[in-house]
Amino acid sequence: MEVCSQLPVLPLDRLVPKHVLSRRGAISFSSSSSLFGAPDPRQLSQRRGAISYDSSDQTALYIRMLACLGPLAGAADSAPERRVHRLLSFQRYLHSSRLLRGPAQQIPLHLLDEDYTGQARCMLDKVGSWNFDIFLFDKFTNGNSLITLTFHLLNQYGLVELFQLDVVKLWRFLVMVQEDYHSHNPYHNGVHAADVTQAMYCYMREPVLSKYLTSCDLLIGLLAAVTHDLGHPGVNQPFLIKTDHYLATLYKNTSVLENHHWKSAVGLLRETELLSHLPAEDSLNMERQLGSLILATDISQQNEYLSRFRTHLDQDDLCLSHAHHRHFILQMALKCADICNPCRPWELSKQWSEKVTEEFFHQGDIEKKHNLEVSPLCDRDKNTMGDIQIGFMSYVVEPLFSEWARFSDTRLSQTMLGHLGLNKASWGSLQLGQRQTSGPEEPAEPGGSGDPGVTTASGGTGPKDIPQGNRGS
């Protein structure tokens, strides 16, 4: 897939300009003048060749010919007559965008990037698998997992055509969304958003839900997953409040981060005019629904949503033919997707645990540096990764996914609960092994949690530092 971004026409025998060389990437070109603004997005795949280059050199490193280039044979002589439209390939466009902020990522220059693209395409064939490795997919897409995955899912559901979304506007929106996820955050970054989006897709495919979802539900559900942590600063709400951050003041210390994510998403929707062709009332209603889903991810409201969910299940009064009940289930689905890492296979779950712990400890280091009270779970001298994960699984994840399994008693739900139990036991074993290796320390507090399942899984650790308000995603 190409991005319709028309570049100045230059003779092909000229050196690549310095201002272009400052952006590491590849230029794709085509002999078709109808590509730009073509009504059929499939025409965008009619690429004829590409030039890969590196900012450390002043000449093109490699020219890749994909087909017969009749019009390009005499490009130097016939350039005025034969305008050649150059398109930035999607994978390279994102790294050369003027919107990119922060230090450039050290990504290898793949001369034959079609190899990675092909492997990413193969992975997308199994995008509904719970074992989907988002880290590997992110490598195959050169760090563009969120954009690639989202566009694929929107196309797969037929939402681009159904809502008549402008392809160029959609690409621009997705590019800006990915860029607004701070890549320097160990956890709350674009890869996390892509992982949540893939999980949300799995949940929306569940039979009990999929047969009732409307096209609007699908679009809002995917957009909410994509933008649910947009612009996350890498610190939690208490940190913003005690440092008098302007966001805390703006949103009056209430769901500060979630309001920020929602308003940022709305801002990008309006800036790119992605929904501007829809009736004003419809677009405003979609923005409100988007906000309702994102605000539901506020972990401090976990007990309220869980209690309401449990009541509906006890009374068996959920009627998904009603819009407000469908919307509530989408809220619960997004909440599950947001904290589903402990329910992934161990190889994936452990990576996420390491990343979220790193982000917690980084916040704690900042608080120590500025003589602030260190937030719970953020002190690397007092907390361990195992204790943090076991407490979070026991008090937040397990209650939520147990109720979700009651709502949707499927193989996926049982698989998630199975991984959750195994992962909790694995962390318990690791904790026990570390204590035996390091020798006797201060005695652990027996029965430190109110969950009877914690003692066995955690090896007797007392998760007294795990409040229910902990934001673990």
N, C-alpha and C positions, 0 to 999 in steps of 0.2 A: 504494500500500500504506500502510495506516495503522498506527500503533502503539497497541495497546490500553492507553491510559493515561487512566483516568477522572479528570476534573477536577470541582471543586465546581460545583454548578448555580447559576447567577446569572441574574437577569433580563437580557434582551438589551439593555435600554435603560440599564443601569448603565454607568458609566465602568469601563474596564478597571482592576483594582486595581494599585496601585503596585508591589507585589512581583511581579506578572506583567509589568508594563511594563519592569521591569529586565531582562527577557529578550526580546531582539528576535526576533520570529517571527510565527507565525500560528496561530490557533485554528481547528480544524475542528469542525463539529458535525453531528449527525445526529438524526433523529427516531426511529431504531430503538433500542430498549432492549436488543435481543438482541446488539448488536455486541460488548459487553464479554464476553469469555470465550466467544464464539460458537465452536461446534465446527468450523464451516467457515470457514477463513481468507479465502475469497473474499468473504464478507460484509463484510470490512473495507473493501472498496472502495465501499461504499454511502454515500459522503460526500455531504452535501446542500449544504454551503456552507462559507465560511471567513471569518475576520476577520483581516486583516493589520494589524499595528501596529508602532510604533517607540517605543523607550524615551525618545526626546526629546519625545514628545507624550503628552498625557494622555487622548486619545480614540482610538477606532479610526480608522485611516486609510482603510480600504477594506473593503467587504463584498462578497464574491463569491458570487453565487447560481448554483448548478449545476443546480438542478431546482426543481420546484414545492415550496414549503415550507408546505404546508397547516398542519401542527401549529405552525409558528413564527409564523403570522400574528398570533396573539393571545398571543404569548409572555409579554408583560408582565402580562397579566391571568390567564393560565392556567398560569403557571409551577408553582404547587404541584401542579396536577393532571397536567400534562404534563411529566414530567421529561425534560430534554434532556441527553443525554450528550455531552459535548464531548471530542473526541479531538485530541491534538496531532498535526498532520500529521508524517509521518516526516522530511521535510527540515528542518522547524523544530524538531522535538523534540530533535534532536541538539545544536542550538546553545543550547537552553534547559535541557538536562539538569543536574541538580544535581551530576552526577559530573564535569562539565567542569572542568578545571584550567587555570591559566595565563590569560594575557590573551585576551580575546575576539577572534576573527578579524574583520577588517573585510570582511564579505561584504555585497554590495548586497542590498537588500530587493527581491525580485522580486514584484510584486503579482500577476502572472499566472504563478506558478511552474509551472503545468501545461505551459507552453511548454518550459521546461527539462526537465521530467520526460519529455515526449514525445520530445525529442531524445535523452535518455539511453536511453529505451526503444528507439529506433531503433538506437543504437549497440550495445545488447545483442544485437540480432539478428545482429550480426557479431562477437560476442565471441570466436569462434574464429579470427579473422583475426590474422596476425602483425603487421599494420600498425595494430592497435588502439591508438588514442591515449589513454592513460590520463590524461594531463594535461587533455585536452578533456573526457573523461568525468567527471573530478573536478570540473570547473567546472559541468557540466550537473547534477551531483548536489549542488551547493552544499557541496563538500568531503566528501561521504559516499561516495566511490567504493568504499571497502573494504566497507562494509556492503551497499550496493546490489548490487555485483558478486557478493559471496559468497552472499547470499540468492538471487540469480537462479540461480547455478550449482547450489546445493543443490536448488533447486526443479526445475531443468532435468533433473537426474539422478534426481529423485523421491526424494531421500534424506530430506526432511522427513517425507514420508508413510511411507516404508519403515521408518525408525527411530522413527517416532511422536514426533518432536521437537515439544515444545510451542512454538508460534509466539511467544508472549510471552517465554518463556525464551530462545529463540533470538535474538530482537531484542535483549533485554537483554545477552546475551553478546556479540553483535557490536558493540553500542554501547560496551560497556566495553572491548572489544579495541581499537576505533578510538581511544578516548580514552587508552588506555595507550601508544599510539604518540605520542611527543612531537612535536607539530606544529612546534616550533621547530627541530627537526633539519632541516637542508637536504636530507639524503638518506634517512636511516633513519627514515622516517615512514610514515604510513598509506598514502600514495600508492605508495611503494615496495612495501609489502605487497600492495596491490591489483595492482600490475604483476606481481609474482612469482606471485600467484594466477592471473592471466590466462595467464601463460606456462605454469604448471603444468597448467592446463586444456588448453592446446594440446598439451602433451607426452602427457598421459593419453589424448588422442584419437588418437594415432598408432596405426595398424593393428596393428603388431607388439606393442603393449602393451594396447590397449583391449579386445581380445577375451578377455583373461585376467583383467582386473581385476574384483574382487568389489565389492559395494556397500560393504563395510567398507574396502577399499583406497581407494575413491573418497572416502569421508568423511574418512579419516585424511589422505589426500594433500591435500585441500583445506584441512582444518583446520591442517595443518602449514605450508602456504604462507601462510595468513592470519596465523599467530602466530609465524612463524619468527624475527622480529626484535622481538618484543613487549617493550616497555619499554627499548628500546635507548637508552643514555645519550648517544649521539653521539660517543663516544670509543672507542678500540680496547682490546683486552685488555692490551697492554703498559702503556698509560697507567694502567689500573686497578691493575695490579700494582705499578708503581713509586710510586704515590701511596697505597699501602696501603688501597685502597678495601675496604669491608666485603664487597663481592661477591667480590673476589679471595680474601679470607680464607675466606669461606663455602664457596667451591668449590675451594679449595686450588690456585689458580692454573692450573686445568685446564679448558679450554673454559668459561671464566667467563661470557662473554656468552651462549653457547648454552644452558648450564644455566639461566641466569637467564630466558631466553626460554621455555624448556620449563616451568620451575616456575611462571612467571607464567601461562602458558596453562592449566596444570592448576589453579592457584588460581582462575581465572575460571570454568573448567568446573565446579568444585565449588561456588563461590559462587552461581552461577546455577542449579545443579542441572540443567544441560542434559541430562546423561546419567544422572541419578539413577534414572530408571525402568528402566534396563537392569540385568541381573544384575550384582552387585558384581564378579564375576570378569571379565565382559566389559568393564565400564567401566575397570577397572584395566589390563587388557590393551591397551585402546585408548590409555590414557595412556602406557603404556610404548612402544607403537609410535610415538606422537606424538613422544615424547622421542628415540627412535632416529632419526627423520627429521630433527628439528631439530638434533640434535648432529652430523649428517653435514654440516651447512653450515659447520662450523668450517674455515676456509680453511687452517689450519695442518695439517689432516689431508688436504689436497688430494692429495698424492702417494700416500698410502696407498690412498685410494679409487680414484684413477686407475689405479694399478698393478693393483689387484684387478680393475677393470673391463676393462682391457686383457688381462689373463690369461684372463678368461672369454671374451672375444671371440676371442682367439687359439686357444683350445681348443674353442671352439664348444660349450660345455657349459651354457649358460644354458637352464633349463627353467622357463618362466614358469607352468607348472601347479603348481609348488612354491611355497608361500607365502614361504619365505625368499628365493628368487630374485626373486619379484615385489617383495618389500620392498626388496631391494637396488637394483633398478631404480628404484623410487620414490625412494630416497635419491639416486641419480644424477640423476634428473629434477629433484628439488628443488635440487640443487647447480647444475644448469644454469640453472634458473629464477632462482636467486638472483643469478647473475652474467651474465645474458643481455643486459644493456643494450648492450654493444658489438656485439651481433648484431641489434639493432633498426635500422630505417631511420635514416639520418643525422640527420634532424630530431629524432627522439626520443632517439637515442643521445647526441647532443651535449648535450642538456638534462641528461641524467643525469650526463654527465661533469662538467658545470659544478657540479652539486649535490654530487657526491661530493668533488670537489676543494675546494669551499667548506668542507665539513665537515672534511676533512683539515687545511686551513690554519687553521681555527678551533681545532682541537686544538693545532696548533703554536703558535698565538698564546698559548694558555693555558700551554703548557709554557715558553715564553719568559718570560711574566709571572712565573712562579713559579720561575724559574731551574732548570728541569728540562732534561734532555737532550731535544732535539727529535726526535721519532720520524721514521723514514724516511717520505718523501713528504709530510710535514706542514709543511715549511719553505717558506713562500711566497717567500723570498728566494733559495732554491737550486733549487726544483723548478718545473717548468712543467706546465700541464695536459696538453700534448701528450706530453711525456716520460712522465708518469705513465700515461696511457692506452695509449700504444704498448707500454710495458713490461708492463702488466697484460694486454693482449691477447695479447702474444707468449708470456709465461711461464705464464699461468693459463688464459685463456679458450680460446685456440686449441687447446691439447692436449686439453682436456676436450671441446670440441664436435667435434673431429675423431673422437674415439672414439665420441661419441654418434651421429655420422653413420654410423659403421660398424655400430652397433647398429640404427639406424632410418634406412635409406637412403631417405628420402622427399623430396618437394619442399620440405617445411618445413626439413629439415636442410640441404639445399643452399642454400635462401634465407638461412638464418642464416649459413652460412659465406661466402656471397657478400657479405652486408652487413658481416660482420666484416672481410673483405679490403678492401672499399671504404672502410670507416671508418678502418681503420689507415692506408691510403694518404692519406686526407683529412687526418688528423692530421699525417702526415709532410709533406704539402704546406704545411700551415699553419705548422709549425715552420720549414720552409725559408724560407718567405716572411717570417716574423718575423726570422730571422737576417739575411736580405738587407736588410731595412728598417732594422734596428738597427745594421748595420755589423759589421765583424769583432770578435769577442770572443775568449775563450779557445778554443783549438781543441778540437773534439769528438773523443772517443776512438773511433777506428775499431774496428769489430767488438766493441763493448762487451758484446754479449750472445752467448749460446751458440746462439741461433736464427739460422740463415742468412737467414731471411725478414725479420729486423728491420732490417738495414742498408739495404735498398732502401726499405722502407716508412717508416722513420724519418728518412731523409735523413742517416744517419751519426751519429745521436745515440747516446750511450752510456748505456743505462739501468742504470748501476751501482748506483743507489739503489733498485732494484726487487727486493726479496727475494721469494722464493716464498711466504713467509708473509704477504704483504700482504693485508689484508682489503679487497677492493674493493667489497664490497656490504654 
